Amino acid sequence: MKTQDYIALEEKFGAHNYHPLDVVVDKAEGVWMWDVDGKKYLDCLAAYSAVNQGHCHPRIIAKLKEQAEKVTLTSRAFRNNQLPLLCQEMCELTGYQMLLPMNSGAEAVETALKAARKWGHKVKGIAEDKGEILTCTNNFSGRTISIVSFSTEEQYKDGFGPFTPGFRNVEYGDIKALEAAITPETIAFLVEPIQGEAGIIVPPAGYLKAAYDLCKKNNVLFIADEIQSGLGRSGKLFAFEYDNIRPDVVIIGKALSGGCYPVSAVLSDKEVLGVFNPGDHGSTFGGNPLGAAIARESIKVLIEENLVQKSHDLGQYFRDELSKIPSKHVKEIRGKGLFIGVELHPEAGGARRFCEALMQRGILCKETHTHVIRFAPPLVIKKEEIDWALTHISEVLQLA
């Protein structure tokens, strides 16, 4: 079967909830992908930062196979010998006291929201059903009903109401708006240290620190959604480290499993995650031995191969070189680490046509919010591979 055959099948039998580029991937290794027709591509999306360690990393694949031949799933009705080690290693790495594992990023966000609400009622003393969680404009934390309830993107909400109450948006990056929104019934503030789906939006310098201080002053939980920006993507283990803060709750996912299996988690201390009692919350697959073993190896790869520092250094180089491209279409280049957004002027005709042109040249990336091209390759990328990509990116950005 050829590319068009697969596309025709998917269009006929699959729900049309995505608009992918018309490339049909057959295999991948490191930063490279091959389609079913044998054409080779440089991956500059990394599955929305889920494959920071590179596609099919041999260490992670070996651990997956090893664990899959022993036991894959026990449910949390029984214990397994991988979850305790994952909890210990992640807590020792990050300095938090507890980890609660889930599967998808959205599940981890829902877990954090439930923990925060229960903390607000049981610990802070806010009356039941009266607490409020503050969120940010242009946020993206997943696709569940509760999460889209606080989205400011109308398409994410269209036709999905009624929506979950108890959330209120404040302008991202506006510390005065946050300060004005906090009341005695405010439970938590949920924020992405760098907004990914919004177009790689980096907040003003000092914003996260000021927001953190406000939360501390008012006994409000500061929740950092690091699902995309965390685990090396931003050039730090977590993007919040640029502001020298320690969030009360950190949400992680995507690269936690190197793209080999859905694993997510919430990190916090006993005061917050200790509010859960047996039966309060759970997941059949959350914390399963296969996922835990894969996550353990994925984190070891990230640390032992120095991928966080590589992201920092190569990301700076990539952005610097992009800024040298003489293109009338480019409005702004922004980001941290290998988390880069190239925003185009509206007159450029949208980012998708540039992504399609890059695909024809063997580079895979994706538009976000119409006018932004996202460049976020696996962190194992090499300088010479970036240089190769820059040659083609430069030519594409100078198209009419």
C-alpha positions in Angstrom: 0.0 0.0 0.0 1.1 3.6 -0.8 0.6 6.9 1.1 -2.7 7.7 -0.7 -4.1 4.3 0.1 -3.6 4.7 3.8 -4.9 8.3 3.7 -8.1 7.1 1.9 -8.7 4.4 4.5 -8.2 6.8 7.4 -10.5 9.4 5.9 -13.2 6.8 5.3 -13.1 4.8 8.5 -11.5 7.2 11.1 -13.2 10.1 12.9 -12.0 13.4 11.5 -10.9 15.1 14.7 -7.4 15.8 13.4 -6.0 17.5 10.3 -2.6 15.8 9.9 0.0 16.5 7.3 -0.3 13.9 4.5 2.7 11.8 5.5 2.2 8.2 6.6 5.0 7.2 8.9 6.2 3.6 8.8 9.2 3.7 11.1 11.4 6.1 13.1 14.8 6.1 14.8 16.3 9.0 16.8 15.3 12.2 15.0 14.5 10.6 11.7 11.2 9.1 10.3 10.5 7.2 7.1 7.1 7.1 5.4 5.5 4.0 3.7 7.1 5.1 0.4 10.6 5.1 1.8 11.1 8.9 2.0 13.2 10.1 5.0 12.2 13.0 7.2 13.7 15.0 10.1 11.2 15.1 12.9 10.9 18.6 14.3 7.8 18.0 16.4 8.8 15.0 18.6 5.2 14.0 19.0 4.4 17.3 20.8 7.5 16.7 23.1 6.7 13.1 23.9 9.8 11.7 22.3 12.4 14.0 23.8 14.7 10.9 24.1 14.4 10.2 20.3 12.3 7.7 18.5 12.7 4.1 19.6 15.6 4.8 21.9 17.4 1.4 22.2 17.6 1.5 26.0 13.9 2.3 26.4 12.9 -0.3 23.8 15.0 -2.9 25.5 13.4 -2.2 28.9 10.0 -2.3 27.3 10.6 -5.7 25.9 12.2 -7.0 29.1 9.3 -5.9 31.3 6.6 -6.9 28.8 7.9 -10.5 29.0 7.5 -10.5 32.8 4.3 -8.7 33.7 2.5 -5.7 32.1 -0.5 -5.0 34.2 -1.6 -5.9 37.8 -4.0 -3.0 38.4 -3.6 -1.2 41.7 -5.5 -4.0 43.5 -2.0 -5.5 43.9 1.4 -4.1 44.2 4.2 -4.4 41.6 8.0 -4.1 41.9 8.4 -1.2 39.4 6.0 1.5 40.7 7.8 1.9 44.1 11.1 2.4 42.4 9.6 4.9 40.0 8.1 6.9 42.9 11.4 6.9 44.8 13.6 7.8 41.8 11.3 10.7 40.7 10.9 12.1 44.2 14.7 11.9 44.7 15.3 13.6 41.4 12.8 16.4 41.9 12.7 16.9 45.6 9.0 16.2 46.0 7.7 13.8 48.6 5.1 11.9 46.6 4.2 10.9 43.1 0.8 9.8 41.8 0.9 8.0 38.4 -1.6 8.1 35.7 -1.6 7.6 31.9 -2.4 10.5 29.7 -1.5 14.2 30.4 -5.2 15.1 30.7 -5.6 12.4 33.4 -2.7 13.9 35.3 -4.3 17.4 35.1 -7.6 16.0 36.3 -5.7 14.3 39.2 -4.0 17.6 40.1 -7.4 19.4 40.0 -9.0 16.8 42.2 -6.1 16.9 44.7 -6.2 20.7 44.8 -10.0 20.8 45.4 -9.8 18.3 48.1 -6.9 20.2 49.7 -8.9 23.4 49.5 -11.9 21.9 51.3 -10.1 19.6 53.8 -7.0 21.5 54.5 -7.5 25.2 53.7 -11.1 25.0 55.0 -13.0 26.5 52.0 -16.7 25.5 52.1 -17.6 22.5 50.0 -18.5 23.5 46.4 -17.3 27.0 47.0 -13.7 26.8 46.0 -12.3 28.2 42.7 -9.3 27.4 40.6 -7.7 30.2 38.6 -6.5 29.3 35.1 -4.9 31.3 32.3 -6.1 32.6 28.9 -4.9 30.6 25.9 -4.2 27.6 28.2 -4.1 24.0 27.0 -4.1 21.2 29.5 -6.1 18.5 27.6 -9.5 17.6 26.1 -11.7 16.4 28.9 -15.0 18.2 29.7 -13.6 19.8 32.8 -10.4 20.9 31.1 -12.1 22.4 28.1 -14.5 24.2 30.5 -11.7 26.6 31.3 -10.3 26.8 27.8 -10.5 30.2 26.0 -10.3 28.5 22.6 -13.9 28.4 21.3 -13.4 25.4 19.0 -12.4 23.3 22.0 -15.7 24.1 23.7 -18.1 24.2 20.7 -20.9 21.7 21.3 -19.5 20.2 24.4 -21.4 22.0 27.1 -22.7 22.2 29.8 -19.3 22.9 31.4 -17.8 22.2 34.7 -18.0 25.2 37.2 -15.3 26.3 39.6 -12.7 27.8 37.2 -11.9 31.4 36.2 -9.4 32.6 33.7 -7.0 35.5 34.2 -4.7 37.0 31.5 -1.6 35.0 31.0 1.5 37.0 31.9 -0.5 39.8 33.7 0.4 39.7 37.4 -2.0 42.4 38.3 -4.9 40.4 36.8 -3.9 37.4 39.0 -3.6 39.5 42.1 -7.1 41.0 41.5 -8.6 37.6 40.9 -7.5 35.9 44.1 -10.1 35.7 46.9 -10.4 33.8 50.2 -12.1 31.0 48.2 -9.3 30.6 45.7 -7.8 27.1 45.9 -5.1 27.1 43.3 -3.6 28.7 40.2 -2.9 26.4 37.3 -0.3 27.7 34.8 2.0 26.5 32.0 5.4 28.0 32.5 5.6 28.1 28.7 2.4 27.8 26.8 2.9 25.2 24.1 -0.4 24.9 22.1 -0.9 28.7 22.3 2.2 29.1 20.1 5.3 28.7 22.4 4.3 31.7 24.5 7.0 32.6 27.1 5.6 34.9 29.9 7.3 38.2 30.8 10.5 37.9 32.9 9.6 37.6 36.6 6.0 36.7 36.0 6.1 33.2 37.3 8.1 34.2 40.4 5.6 37.0 41.2 2.7 34.7 40.6 4.3 32.1 42.9 4.9 34.7 45.6 1.2 35.8 45.4 0.1 32.3 45.8 2.3 31.8 48.8 1.0 35.0 50.4 -2.6 33.9 49.9 -2.3 30.2 50.8 -3.1 29.3 47.2 -1.6 26.2 45.5 0.7 27.0 42.6 0.3 24.2 40.0 2.7 24.0 37.1 1.6 22.1 34.0 5.0 20.9 32.7 3.5 18.2 30.4 5.0 19.8 27.3 7.6 22.2 28.7 9.1 19.8 31.3 11.6 16.9 31.2 14.3 18.9 29.3 12.2 20.4 26.5 12.8 24.0 27.7 16.5 23.5 28.4 15.9 22.8 32.1 14.5 19.7 33.7 11.4 21.9 34.3 10.7 25.3 32.8 9.8 26.8 36.2 13.5 26.4 37.2 14.3 29.5 35.2 12.4 31.5 37.9 13.9 29.6 40.9 10.6 28.6 42.3 9.2 25.3 43.7 5.6 24.8 42.7 3.3 23.1 45.1 2.2 20.7 42.4 3.9 19.7 39.1 2.2 17.8 36.3 4.3 15.7 34.0 3.6 13.3 31.1 4.6 12.9 27.4 8.4 12.4 27.6 8.1 10.6 31.0 7.9 7.5 28.9 10.1 8.5 25.9 7.0 8.2 23.7 6.9 4.4 24.1 3.8 4.2 26.3 1.3 6.6 27.9 2.6 7.5 31.4 1.9 10.7 33.3 2.1 11.7 36.9 1.5 14.4 39.6 4.4 15.4 41.9 3.7 17.1 45.2 4.2 16.9 48.9 2.2 14.9 51.5 0.1 18.0 52.4 -1.5 17.9 49.0 -1.3 14.3 47.7 -1.8 13.0 51.2 -5.5 14.1 51.0 -6.3 11.0 48.9 -7.6 8.0 50.8 -8.0 4.5 49.3 -11.0 4.6 46.9 -10.9 8.4 46.3 -9.2 8.3 43.0 -7.5 5.7 40.7 -6.8 4.2 37.3 -6.7 0.6 36.2 -3.5 1.2 34.1 -2.0 4.0 36.2 1.2 2.9 37.8 1.3 -0.4 35.9 4.6 -2.2 35.9 5.2 -1.9 32.2 4.7 1.9 32.2 6.7 2.3 35.4 9.6 0.4 34.1 9.6 2.4 30.8 9.3 5.6 32.7 12.3 4.7 34.9 14.5 4.0 31.9 13.3 7.1 30.1 14.3 9.4 32.9 17.7 7.7 33.2 18.3 8.3 29.5 17.3 11.9 29.9 19.8 12.5 32.7 22.6 10.1 31.8 22.8 11.3 28.2 22.8 15.0 29.3 19.8 15.8 27.1 18.6 18.7 29.3 21.8 20.6 28.7 21.9 19.6 25.0 18.4 21.1 24.7 19.6 24.3 26.4 22.7 24.7 24.2 21.3 23.6 20.8 18.0 25.4 21.4 19.9 28.7 21.8 21.9 27.9 18.7 18.7 27.0 16.7 17.0 30.2 17.7 20.0 32.4 17.0 20.3 30.9 13.5 16.6 31.2 12.8 16.8 34.9 13.7 19.4 35.4 10.9 17.0 34.3 8.2 15.9 37.3 6.1 12.2 36.6 5.8 9.5 39.2 5.4 7.1 36.6 6.8 8.6 36.3 10.2 7.1 38.4 13.0 8.9 36.9 16.0 11.1 33.9 17.1 10.7 32.8 20.7 11.1 30.0 23.1 13.5 28.3 25.5 15.6 25.2 24.8 14.4 23.2 21.9 10.9 24.6 22.3 10.8 27.2 19.5 7.9 29.1 17.9 8.3 31.1 14.7 5.3 33.4 14.5 4.4 34.7 11.0 2.7 37.9 10.0 -1.0 37.3 9.1 -0.1 38.4 5.6 2.0 35.3 5.2 -1.1 33.2 4.6 -0.9 30.9 7.6 1.8 28.6 8.9 0.4 25.4 7.4 1.6 26.1 3.8 5.1 26.5 5.2 4.8 23.2 7.1 3.7 21.5 3.9 6.6 23.0 2.0 9.0 21.8 4.7 7.5 18.3 4.5 8.2 18.2 0.8 11.9 19.0 1.7 12.0 16.3 4.3 11.3 18.2 7.5 8.2 17.5 9.6 6.8 20.2 11.9 3.3 21.5 12.6 1.5 24.7 12.7 -0.1 25.9 15.9 -2.8 28.6 16.2 -2.7 29.4 12.5 0.3 31.6 12.3 3.0 29.8 14.3 5.4 27.1 13.2 6.6 25.0 16.1 10.1 23.6 16.0 10.6 21.0 18.8 12.8 18.1 17.6 13.9 15.2 19.8 16.6 16.4 22.2 19.1 13.9 20.7 19.3 16.0 17.6 22.9 17.0 16.5 24.2 20.4 15.5 24.9 19.2 11.9 21.2 18.0 11.7 20.0 21.4 12.8 22.3 23.0 10.2 20.9 20.8 7.5 17.3 21.7 8.5 18.2 25.4 8.7 19.2 25.4 5.0 15.7 24.2 4.0 13.9 26.3 6.6 15.7 29.4 5.3 14.6 28.7 1.7 11.0 28.0 2.7 10.6 31.1 4.9 11.7 33.2 1.9 9.0 31.8 -0.4 6.6 34.3 -1.9 
